[in-house]
Amino acid sequence: MGVSVVVGLGLLLSGSMALAASPVVADAPPPFAGAWRRPDGGLVRVGRDASSAFLMDFASRRRWRLEPRGEGLWSLEGSRPAALAVWRAPTLTLSGVAAGALVLEPVPVRTEELSLRSGDVTLSATLWLPAGGPPRHAVVLLHEAGQGTRESLEPYPAFLVEQGLAVLTFDARGTGRSTGDSQPWESGVRERAVDGLVAARLLRQRVAPGGAVGLMGFGQGAWTAVSAAAQSPEDVGFLVLVSGGGGAVWKQEQHRMRNEGRRRGLTGPELVDLTEFLDVLYDARLYTDEGAARALKTLDFQLQRAKRKRWYAVTAMPPFKGLPVARFLDVQRKMWRNVLSYDAAEDLRRVRGPVLALLGERDETTPASLTARALNRGLKLRPGAPGRALVKVIARADHWLAEPAREDQPGVEVVTSDALDTLSAWLRALER
């Protein structure tokens, strides 16, 4: 299922580690926002993610950006031929997405606004509940780096509620309506893991005393989920890891920046030069308490050299361009210790419940094969761990587990059937 929280199922766009503030969604969602049922029983979700209004049709696995086109008319952007959502309250009709018009029926979904206390931080949250009865299990959703608001997790809550789960989403600390500091040099993997555990404990008390409470993390949120499950195995009944969670976080950032360089047309020698710079920047010896003078000299030389290179723009350095090197080292050391140096290898051994990991073969943010090997290696070392683990690389899928864009449907995202089917089947198989 797409992640970028941001596109591809409207989920997570991994941005620079340097600036991890999430946008606050100011515009209201469409007047027909909610969950809907197609005549054939398929689920449709309408809402607003971190960037725009959207419509996700789970039956066709397609997701469109919605644009108002007149009184009660919204276009499904990118469709060829043109498709429309027609809103005549209380009826929502889709035209152009199937052989005939689809008249949708509303699906009741219960939601409740909550506040959670995590130390001195207040997290603003939403609890989603199935309308037809008590949930089978419950799950907390954890964000990708730089995408910390609840809206960035769309449209997963409606999909998971459809599977019979209670779902808790929250604005990450320092984003949306939550307090605290979101910057990675202030709040790292461990702090975010504690927030996830607070949410999981609340779910257990409120809605799932007899079922499992799991964590579902996207991108760097997958590493957060592993950390949380290792800190408190008794509180985490299962894990779903999407596009992350294995190996060291800095390797994800290095992979992302190299691919960004390719997209921007860097030459082979320039990519080699960029990689050599990143190898220095992500050398743990640079951030030890000893040898600060040598670290300052190394960083000063490397940063001065980098500023003259075309590849400088794809790194996380431009926001710090005017910062004195001593201050930059201080910030970078905190980021290294809080986030970048986190390696899930040891923590995976302490995870006790079932684990599902989904990775995209063509992911340009997370190195799929490297992450899959790290996950398999760590999970196999669990001593007598109950449950099962499935690590799956989805063919032709990107970071959001979406298929390559079609030339005749520009802007329409299509999530791979393998990702959705695997996730649905795995969740159904979770024992009560």
Disulfide bonds with the S-S distance in Angstrom:
none
